[in-house]
Amino acid sequence: MELDILHQPDSAIAHVRMDPQEELTAEAGAMVAMSADIQASTTLRKGKGGGLMGGLKRMLAGESLFLSVFRTASSSGEIYLAPKLMGDILPYQLTPTGLVVQSTGYMASTPGVTIDLGFQGLKSFFSGESIFWLNIGGEGLVMLSAFGGIYEVEVDGEYIVDTGHIVAFEKSLQFSITKAGGSWIGAFLGGEGLVMHFTGKGKLYCQTHNPGAFGQLVGGKLPPRG
């Protein structure tokens, strides 16, 4: 399997060339185009993080209930995948450490990758973000999507990021939710709100745009329904 990410960072699309007898799992709706002889099916996924309960848990995290599976038979093929929002794609080779991904960041993965729901507790609820995150582990390649560009931060000690700009982080990192400024009132009046305070050592992936803030900005300008 060969992967190229095209048109980064604002309109990224993944071009995947698959050898015979290969398989790729993707979020429902991610497929843009593919070879005619690639076999496509819909699944709830088996194993850890799979089945009906796994699908329902992914729905709680903002993901689709179903996943799409693309397989090549006796010949090779190609497929194009893209995020639902305009933005970047990050290919990440899993390590034994594992990865925590924000609720809508998963796009695709190779066989051997497990996707399960992680509950981050009330600290995520009070941040204004989803209280559910995706725990991704196993072996293989996972493709993550973002709103805007993705950049990597090597954390060794402490690091602070606005809650709406997180894409994913390695499980070696711990985090807490705190205010951005010196006081709660100043934090909210200044427009910064809440931030995630990371500690430890590991990789952190951030997106240049905040989907929640964008939605509020655009939503307020739309005409009322009806």
N, C-alpha and C positions, 0 to 999 in steps of 0.2 A: 504494500500500500504506500502510495506517495501523496503528499499533501502540499499544496501551495495556497497561501493566503493572498488574495488579490485585492487591489483597491483599498489598502489600508490608509489611514485608520477610520475614515468617516463612513465609508460604504463597503466594508469588507465582505468578501465572499470566499468561501472555501472550495477549492477545486481538488477533489479526491480521485486519484486513479487507483482502481482496485484490481488486483490480480485475480485469476480464477479461484473460486471457492473461498472468497473473503466476505466478511460481514461488517456492517457498520450500523450502529443504532443512533437514532437522532430524535430530537424533540419533534413532536407532530407539527407539521407546517413548515419545517426548516428547509425541505427540499425545494430547490429552484428549477433544476433541470437534471436529466440523467440519460444514460444510454438506454436504448429500447430493450436490451436484453437483461437489464438488472431486474431482479425480482424484488418487489416491494410488498411488505406485509405490515399489519398493525398488531401490536402486542401490549400486554400489561407487564411484560418482562418477568422471567422466572428467577428464583433464587433470592438472595438478600436484597431487600428494597424492591422486590417485584411482587407479582400477583395483584389481586384486587386491593388488598390493604396497602401495598406499596404504591399503587396508582392513586388511591384516595389520599394517602399522605403527601404525595407529590402535588395534588390539587391544593392541599392546605398551604403548601409552600409557594403556590402561584404557578406551578408547572402544569402541563397537560396531564390528564388521566392516562392517556395512551402514549406509546412511543412507536416510532416507525423503524422497521428493520429493513435494510437493503442488502441483498446478497447477489454475488456473481456466481454463475454456474460454471460451465466449461470454458468460458472465454472471459477476457478482462473487460472492464467497463469504467466509466467515469460518472461522477455525480457532483453537482454544485449545491452547496448549502449556505444559507445566509441567516443572520439574526432577524428577529421580528422588528426591532428598532434599528435605525441607522447608527452604525457604530462599528466597533472593532471585533476581531476574533482572536482568541489566545489559545494556541495549542500547548497543552501541558502534559508532560510525561510523568505519570504518577510514580511516587516513591513510597516506601513503607510508612512514611509519616502521615500521608493522607492529606486531603484538602477539604476545607469548608467553603461552600459556595453560596453566595446570596441567592435569594429565592428564585430569580428568573435567569440566572447566569448560565445554566447548563444548555448546551446546544447539541453535542454529539459525542460518541465514544466508541472505542473498539471493544471487542469481546474481552471479558476478564475484568472490566470496570464495574464496580458496584455503586449503586446510587441509593442512599437511604435518607430519611428525614431526620434532622437533628433539631431538638428543642433548645433554644437559647435562653428561654426563661423570660421573666418580666423585664429584665434589663433591655432586651430588644424591643419589647412592647412599648416601653416608655421612650425609646429612641425615635418612635414614629415609623420604624421599619418593621418588616415581618418578624414575628417571633419564631418563625421556622426557617431553618437553613438546610441546605443539602450537604450531607456527609458523603464525600466521594472517596472511594478507596479501591483496593484490588490492584491489578496490573494492567498497564496499557496506556493509551492516549485518550485524553478528554479534551474536547474543544469547548471553550467558554465564550460567551458573547457579552457585549457591554454596550452602553449608550455613550457614544463618543469613543475616543481613543483609550487604550489600556496602557498603563505604565507600571513597571515593577519597582518595588522598594525592598531592599535588603534590610530587614529590621535586626538590630543587635542591641537590645536594651529597651528603649521606649520609643513609641511613635504615635502620632495622633492624626486621625482622618475623620472628616465629616461623614456621618452615618450613611448618607445617600450616595457616597462615592466608592463604596466597597464593592469589589467584584468577587474576590476570593482571598483566602489566606491559608497558609499551612497550619496544620493542627499543633505544631510546636509552639505557636503563639497563643497567648492568653489575652483576653480583652475585657474591658469594663466600659460602661457608658457614663459619661460625665459631661459637664457644661464646657462650652468653648472658652468663655471668659472668666473673669474673677468672681462674677455673681450670676445667679440664675436670671435675674431681670435683665442685666446687661447682655447676657448671651442671647436671649430671645429678641430683645429690642435691636440688637446689632445685626440680626439676620443670620447668625451662625448656628443658633440652636444647640443641638447635642452632637457630641463627637465620640468616636470609639478610641479608647486609649489602649494601645497594644503594648504588651511586654513580652520579652523572650527573644528568641532567635529564630528567624525563618523568613520566608518570602511572603510579601503582601502585594496584591494586585488591585489597582484602583482604576476607576473610569473618570474621564475628564468632565462628564456631564452628569447631573443628578436627575433621574427620571421623574421622581416625585415632584421636584421643584418645577420641572418643565411641564408636567401635567397640570399643576396648579396655575401656572402662567397661561397656558393655552386654554385650559378649561374655563377660566374666567372670562375669556373673550368669545366663547362660542354662544350662539343664540340659544335660548331656552327651548327644550323639546316640546313638541305639540303645537 
